[in-house]
Amino acid sequence: MWKKVHAIYDKPVVLTEYGTAHPIVKEGKVNEKNQARIHKLAWEDIEQHSYGGDLPGNAIGGFAFQWVDEWWANGNKWTHNKNPDGSGWNLEYNGLASLGNGKSGSLMRQLRDVYFMYQEAWKGE
C-alpha cells in the first residue's frame, strides 16, 4: 500500500483507522492476545514505512480503532451482544478498553492487553 500510494500520489499517508476489524470473541470474552498481536503488527508496519525506514518512507502515523468498545452496535447500549451467530466475531469488542461488565455501569473501563502493548511500544529507547 505504501508504495502504491507513493507511486500514484507521492503524498504522506496517515491511517485513520487500523486494528482488529473483527475481534475473536468466545463466550462473551475477547481474545486479547490476538487483538494485541494484530495491533502490534499494524503499528510496526506504520513505523517501518516511516521516514528513515523502508522506502518510500511516507507513513506519518495512524489512529488505533478503537479506544472503547461500542456496545451500541447491537442496539442495546447497556450490554454486549455476546455472540449472536456463534461465529466468534463481534464488532462490539474492538476497544483498547472495555466498557465494564454492565453491573458497574457502562462507564467503567478495563484496560486490555492491547493497551499495555502500546504502552510498552511507545516507551522509547
C-alpha positions, 0 to 999 in steps of 0.5 A, a space after each residue: 500500500 505504501 508504495 502504491 500510494 507513493 507511486 500514484 500520489 507521492 503524498 504522506 499517508 496517515 491511517 485513520 483507522 487500523 486494528 482488529 476489524 473483527 475481534 475473536 470473541 468466545 463466550 462473551 470474552 475477547 481474545 486479547 492476545 490476538 487483538 494485541 498481536 494484530 495491533 502490534 503488527 499494524 503499528 510496526 508496519 506504520 513505523 517501518 514505512 516511516 521516514 528513515 525506514 523502508 522506502 518510500 518512507 511516507 507513513 506519518 502515523 495512524 489512529 488505533 480503532 478503537 479506544 472503547 468498545 461500542 456496545 451500541 452496535 447491537 442496539 442495546 447500549 447497556 450490554 454486549 451482544 455476546 455472540 449472536 451467530 456463534 461465529 466468534 466475531 463481534 464488532 462490539 469488542 474492538 476497544 483498547 478498553 472495555 466498557 465494564 461488565 454492565 453491573 458497574 455501569 457502562 462507564 467503567 473501563 478495563 484496560 486490555 492487553 492491547 493497551 499495555 502493548 502500546 504502552 510498552 511500544 511507545 516507551 522509547 529507547 
